[in-house]
């Protein structure tokens, strides 16, 4: 055996223990880097990506749902004669009841003084606003599909305050469309409104547009 081979064999720095000593810090460095990447990507980045905005008026759904004048969601969010959906209520609907101040709360005073008296429409921030290339038919889902509003909008009718509107700084759309969980995990049907969720429901219900099953080949039913 040569002197070089003997030296290498006898050198402790080249043995298994030495390799373990080197591998330990490398593994630790990898794990720490991986953990930091998850924190930055899943926690810090979403906080920076979304701006938080309050609605111009904090609406109490529960309070209004308890009124005799309101039967259900359609009392304020109704379908027009042509089947189109009215969406967020217009000031004219609110004035039917709010032609005068009904309470001394700050929210009521802001609503009356800033909008009713000045005859200004309330610039509601729409959580479910879709891009212009997407057409969502409420009448097809609610009237024809017999879907409950809760399926997509959750138990908003039981809320006493409106949630904070989280706006994507890049796309300018609401976070509610994509879901609050960056991993895409949804516990409830209303946790997000992504294409995959629509597709699964359409396929499960066997929805068809003519001879084409929608969202499994008929993408242009909703996207144009």
Backbone torsions as a table, in degrees:
resi	resn	phi	psi	omega
1	UNK	NA	135.6	-178.0
2	UNK	-71.6	163.7	177.5
3	UNK	-63.0	-34.0	-179.9
4	UNK	-65.5	-43.1	179.5
5	UNK	-64.7	-39.8	-179.8
6	UNK	-65.9	-39.5	-179.2
7	UNK	-65.8	-42.9	-180.0
8	UNK	-64.8	-39.0	-178.4
9	UNK	-68.8	-34.4	-175.8
10	UNK	-89.8	-11.0	-176.6
11	UNK	-76.2	116.2	-178.5
12	UNK	-64.0	-25.8	-175.7
13	UNK	-69.6	-13.7	-178.9
14	UNK	-106.2	7.2	-177.5
15	UNK	-87.5	178.7	-179.5
16	UNK	-59.4	-37.5	-179.0
17	UNK	-63.9	-38.8	-179.6
18	UNK	-67.2	-40.8	179.0
19	UNK	-65.5	-34.8	177.9
20	UNK	-66.0	-38.4	179.6
21	UNK	-65.2	-35.6	178.6
22	UNK	-76.1	-40.2	-177.2
23	UNK	-68.0	-31.6	-179.4
24	UNK	-59.1	-54.1	178.6
25	UNK	-61.2	-36.5	179.5
26	UNK	-64.4	-43.3	178.3
27	UNK	-64.1	-41.8	179.1
28	UNK	-63.0	-42.8	179.3
29	UNK	-61.4	-41.2	179.3
30	UNK	-64.7	-45.2	-178.5
31	UNK	-65.0	-41.9	178.8
32	UNK	-64.7	-43.0	178.8
33	UNK	-63.6	-39.5	179.0
34	UNK	-65.0	-43.4	179.6
35	UNK	-63.7	-42.6	179.1
36	UNK	-65.1	-37.3	178.3
37	UNK	-62.6	-41.4	178.4
38	UNK	-64.8	-41.7	-179.4
39	UNK	-64.5	-45.0	-179.8
40	UNK	-66.8	-45.6	-176.0
41	UNK	-74.7	-34.5	-174.4
42	UNK	-102.4	-18.3	-176.5
43	UNK	-117.6	-57.3	-174.0
44	UNK	-72.8	-46.9	-177.2
45	UNK	-59.4	-46.8	177.8
46	UNK	-59.9	-34.5	179.2
47	UNK	-66.5	-34.5	178.7
48	UNK	-80.0	-30.3	-175.9
49	UNK	-72.2	-30.6	-175.0
50	UNK	-109.9	132.0	171.8
51	UNK	-93.3	149.1	-177.6
52	UNK	-106.1	128.3	-178.9
53	UNK	-131.1	145.7	176.3
54	UNK	-96.8	149.5	175.7
55	UNK	-67.1	151.4	179.9
56	UNK	-60.2	-30.1	176.1
57	UNK	-136.0	131.7	-179.9
58	UNK	-85.2	106.9	-173.0
59	UNK	-89.4	134.0	178.8
60	UNK	-101.1	98.4	-178.9
61	UNK	-64.2	-43.9	-176.4
62	UNK	-59.4	-43.7	179.9
63	UNK	-60.4	-42.5	-178.6
64	UNK	-73.2	-35.6	179.9
65	UNK	-66.6	-20.8	179.5
66	UNK	-83.2	-8.2	-179.2
67	UNK	-79.0	145.2	-179.0
68	UNK	-65.1	-29.1	-177.2
69	UNK	-70.7	-19.5	-177.3
70	UNK	-109.0	119.6	-178.5
71	UNK	-89.1	-48.5	-179.4
72	UNK	-157.2	-167.1	-177.6
73	UNK	-56.4	-35.7	-174.6
74	UNK	-68.6	-11.7	177.5
75	UNK	-65.4	-31.9	179.2
76	UNK	-112.2	-34.3	-179.7
77	UNK	-109.3	86.8	-169.4
78	UNK	-109.2	169.3	175.1
79	UNK	-98.8	135.1	176.2
80	UNK	-76.9	171.8	-177.5
81	UNK	-61.6	-31.0	-179.2
82	UNK	-84.2	4.1	177.6
83	UNK	92.2	-8.1	178.8
84	UNK	-73.3	155.6	-174.7
85	UNK	-98.1	136.0	-175.4
86	UNK	-73.9	-28.2	-179.5
87	UNK	73.3	-141.8	-179.4
88	UNK	-64.6	138.7	-177.7
89	UNK	-60.8	144.8	174.5
90	UNK	-86.9	162.5	-177.3
91	UNK	-57.9	-35.9	-178.5
92	UNK	-58.1	-35.4	177.8
93	UNK	-68.6	-41.5	-178.6
94	UNK	-66.1	-37.2	-176.8
95	UNK	-65.7	-21.1	177.4
96	UNK	-54.8	-33.5	179.1
97	UNK	-109.4	-31.5	-173.5
98	UNK	-101.0	42.1	177.5
99	UNK	-75.5	-6.3	173.3
100	UNK	-148.0	164.9	-178.7
101	UNK	-67.2	127.8	-175.8
102	UNK	-98.9	-16.2	178.4
103	UNK	-156.7	172.4	-179.0
104	UNK	-102.5	19.2	179.0
105	UNK	-72.5	153.7	-179.7
106	UNK	-59.9	-39.6	-178.5
107	UNK	-64.1	-41.7	179.6
108	UNK	-67.0	-40.7	-179.6
109	UNK	-65.2	-42.0	178.1
110	UNK	-62.5	-45.4	-179.4
111	UNK	-60.7	-46.7	-175.7
112	UNK	-70.9	-47.3	-174.6
113	UNK	-73.3	-38.4	-175.2
114	UNK	-87.0	-24.1	-174.5
115	UNK	-122.8	-49.1	-178.5
116	UNK	-66.9	-53.1	-178.1
117	UNK	-63.4	-38.0	-177.6
118	UNK	-89.0	-1.2	179.8
119	UNK	53.0	45.1	179.4
120	UNK	-105.1	135.7	174.9
121	UNK	-68.5	143.8	179.1
122	UNK	-78.0	123.0	-179.3
123	UNK	-79.8	70.7	-178.3
124	UNK	-60.4	143.5	173.2
125	UNK	-92.2	117.1	-172.0
126	UNK	-89.0	113.4	-177.8
127	UNK	-64.2	-33.2	-173.7
128	UNK	-104.8	19.5	-179.6
129	UNK	-62.6	129.0	-177.3
130	UNK	-101.5	158.3	174.8
131	UNK	-61.5	157.2	-177.9
132	UNK	-58.8	-25.6	-177.6
133	UNK	-81.0	-0.2	-178.0
134	UNK	-113.3	130.8	176.5
135	UNK	-116.3	119.1	177.6
136	UNK	-113.0	123.0	-179.1
137	UNK	-96.8	110.3	177.1
138	UNK	-67.8	-38.7	-177.0
139	UNK	-65.2	-34.0	179.5
140	UNK	-67.6	-32.6	-177.5
141	UNK	-89.7	-43.5	-175.5
142	UNK	-82.1	-47.9	-177.1
143	UNK	-82.2	-52.2	-176.5
144	UNK	-80.5	-40.6	-178.6
145	UNK	-87.2	-7.4	178.5
146	UNK	57.9	32.9	179.6
147	UNK	-82.8	143.4	176.5
148	UNK	-82.4	145.1	179.3
149	UNK	-56.6	-32.2	-177.9
150	UNK	-61.0	-30.4	-177.2
151	UNK	-54.1	-41.1	-178.4
152	UNK	-104.5	-30.9	-173.2
153	UNK	-105.3	-1.2	179.9
154	UNK	69.7	-166.9	-177.2
155	UNK	-88.8	52.7	-178.6
156	UNK	-65.4	-27.7	-179.9
157	UNK	-66.9	-14.8	179.7
158	UNK	-100.3	1.7	-175.5
159	UNK	-83.6	148.1	178.0
160	UNK	-101.9	-5.1	-179.6
161	UNK	-152.5	150.0	179.5
162	UNK	-81.8	140.4	179.0
163	UNK	-68.0	157.6	177.0
164	UNK	-64.7	137.3	178.8
165	UNK	-85.6	117.8	179.6
166	UNK	-103.3	114.6	-175.1
167	UNK	-106.4	128.2	176.8
168	UNK	-65.8	124.3	-176.4
169	UNK	-67.3	-20.1	-178.0
170	UNK	-93.5	-55.5	-177.0
171	UNK	-84.8	-21.0	-178.3
172	UNK	70.3	14.5	176.9
173	UNK	-101.3	162.6	-176.9
174	UNK	-69.4	146.5	177.3
175	UNK	-66.8	-22.7	-177.8
176	UNK	-63.8	-25.4	179.4
177	UNK	-66.3	-41.8	-174.3
178	UNK	-92.4	-22.3	-178.6
179	UNK	103.5	148.0	-175.8
180	UNK	-82.9	-18.1	179.1
181	UNK	-93.1	114.6	-174.7
182	UNK	-64.7	-21.9	179.1
183	UNK	-79.6	-7.3	178.6
184	UNK	84.1	10.3	-179.8
185	UNK	-77.1	127.0	-180.0
186	UNK	-124.5	120.9	178.2
187	UNK	-83.3	-36.5	-178.2
188	UNK	-119.1	162.0	-179.6
189	UNK	-65.7	-23.0	-177.0
190	UNK	-96.1	6.6	-177.9
191	UNK	-70.2	-24.2	177.3
192	UNK	-160.1	163.8	-178.6
193	UNK	-130.1	56.4	-178.7
194	UNK	-89.0	162.4	-178.1
195	UNK	-55.5	-40.2	-178.8
196	UNK	-60.4	-37.9	-179.4
197	UNK	-67.3	-42.1	177.5
198	UNK	-63.0	-43.2	-177.3
199	UNK	-61.9	-45.2	-179.1
200	UNK	-60.7	-41.5	-178.6
201	UNK	-67.7	-42.8	179.9
202	UNK	-63.7	-42.4	179.9
203	UNK	-67.7	-42.5	-179.5
204	UNK	-62.5	-38.3	-177.6
205	UNK	-87.9	-3.9	179.0
206	UNK	66.9	34.4	-178.8
207	UNK	-69.1	132.5	-179.3
208	UNK	-130.7	144.8	174.3
209	UNK	-116.4	100.1	-173.9
210	UNK	68.7	-121.7	179.8
211	UNK	-101.4	5.2	-176.6
212	UNK	-113.5	130.6	177.4
213	UNK	-76.1	122.8	-174.2
214	UNK	-66.1	147.2	177.1
215	UNK	62.7	9.2	171.9
216	UNK	-127.0	12.2	-179.5
217	UNK	167.9	-22.8	179.7
218	UNK	-103.9	58.6	-175.6
219	UNK	-61.2	-31.1	-174.6
220	UNK	-76.2	0.8	173.4
221	UNK	-64.5	-38.8	-178.6
222	UNK	-110.0	-27.9	-177.4
223	UNK	-109.0	128.5	-177.5
224	UNK	-143.4	NA	NA
